Amino acid sequence: MSDTLIALVPSGPQASRSDLATIGFGLAVAGKLGGACDVLVLGPHGGAATNRPVQGVRRFFVADHPDLAHPTGEALAAAIAYVAKAGRYRLIGGVANTTARDSFPRVAARLGAPMVSDVVAFRSADPEKLCFTKPCFSGNLLAEVEAAGPTVVAACRPSAFEPPSASDAATIENAALPERLAHSRKKFVEAQRTELSRPELTEANTIVSGGRGTKGDFKLIEQLADLLGAAVGASRAVVDAGWMPNDFQVGQTGKVVAPKLYIACGLSGAIQHLAGMRNSKTIVAINKDSGAPIFEVADYGLVADLFEAIPQLIAAIQKGRK
Ligand SMILES: Cc1cc2nc3c(=O)[nH]c(=O)nc-3n(C[C@H](O)[C@H](O)[C@H](O)COP(=O)(O)OP(=O)(O)OC[C@H]3O[C@@H](n4cnc5c(N)ncnc54)[C@H](O)[C@@H]3O)c2cc1C
């Protein structure tokens, strides 16, 4: 048993960067284990990841099943565990998001396997155990975690892994699944999706985030974001004040992001916020308090009033593009 199974639930008809980077995680593990990497694609966009085949994957399994049209955590877990058992995989991997938080512990329970979440690196494998790196204490420490047993379940942070190169062809099969996957006492009622005109936070290359210093006025943040083709983020203080919806929150209890460029405006840089963005490649901070903790992680810091600095920044970018 040295093969890896990556289970994905794409949120749209195209495989996202997160989906592809999670396959990258699976390939990294398979490479060290000396086995193959298969990908199981579930949910209403089941064919999505197979639209863009990637190098190194042995087989794509598409889980086409009525109980997965609007999948619950129970139905996903039943399908993943079924395929995992049939293939006798060493590692069952997925992406550490809200869907995995609901389904992956159930997969681990069904397989009697240990589970590791928020994996940012795969360290080593021996016949007895697999060793991973994961952040803890709001990202202030990196823990080395060993998971023993014949099968291990792991959810990775896709921002820590690279999507593999595209390939011309893929082997695609329908996954064999049992007749019933859904739990008899739980059913899907309704899904409410937020339609975004900007990139999704976890997918964006650039994020412009606003904190309490905006006083709830996000017009400048949004203007700068649109100029840069960026996503908009927010601190929890902003979300708690009802200035921006919950979906925009970055941090320990929000979304974990690692864009190429993170611009933090009027944000103090509380430890819980840093937990969600400190792995950004370049961090720019605009804050009128030179002692704000955000400057400790910022690559570029501007001590200024955001209501004066952002219009100047916008004007300079527009001028530079003429
Ligand atoms: C269990 C727990 C989980 C949490 N999870 C999260 C999380 O996921 N994400 C998160 O963000 N927080 C989280 N928090 C809250 C966190 O502790 C902070 O309270 C929050 O991040 C502060 O938000 P802020 O930086 O916008 O506000 P503040 O800390 O009030 O900072 C506002 C900053 O704006 C600056 N400022 C004010 N006016 C201007 C201006 N005109 N121009 C420029 N700068 C200006 C100020 O100098 C200040 O530094 C959590 C807290 C707990 C206890």
The ligand as an ORCA input file, in Angstrom:
! r2SCAN-3c Opt
* xyz 0 1
  C     -10.755     33.503     19.103
  C     -10.519     34.712     18.231
  C     -10.481     34.558     16.880
  C     -10.258     35.663     16.057
  N     -10.190     35.485     14.705
  C      -9.904     36.552     13.922
  C      -9.781     36.394     12.493
  O      -9.967     35.325     11.933
  N      -9.471     37.498     11.771
  C      -9.258     38.729     12.326
  O      -8.982     39.679     11.595
  N      -9.396     38.894     13.658
  C      -9.730     37.837     14.453
  N      -9.888     38.047     15.793
  C      -9.912     39.429     16.308
  C      -8.540     40.035     16.499
  O      -8.081     39.715     17.793
  C      -8.618     41.580     16.384
  O      -9.558     42.076     17.287
  C      -8.987     42.066     14.974
  O      -8.207     41.425     14.009
  C      -8.732     43.552     14.916
  O      -9.162     44.043     13.680
  P      -8.554     45.380     13.094
  O      -7.090     45.217     12.893
  O      -9.379     45.750     11.916
  O      -8.901     46.465     14.215
  P      -7.977     47.177     15.269
  O      -7.164     46.234     16.048
  O      -8.864     48.128     15.991
  O      -6.954     48.015     14.354
  C      -7.321     49.116     13.567
  C      -6.010     49.699     13.041
  O      -6.324     50.716     12.125
  C      -5.412     51.775     12.291
  N      -6.079     52.970     11.782
  C      -7.149     53.637     12.317
  N      -7.505     54.639     11.513
  C      -6.640     54.619     10.461
  C      -6.505     55.422      9.297
  N      -7.346     56.447      9.042
  N      -5.510     55.141      8.437
  C      -4.636     54.114      8.660
  N      -4.722     53.336      9.758
  C      -5.721     53.570     10.634
  C      -5.124     51.819     13.771
  O      -3.844     52.429     14.025
  C      -5.147     50.336     14.138
  O      -3.858     49.773     14.066
  C     -10.103     36.961     16.632
  C     -10.133     37.094     18.021
  C     -10.342     36.004     18.805
  C     -10.370     36.172     20.291
*
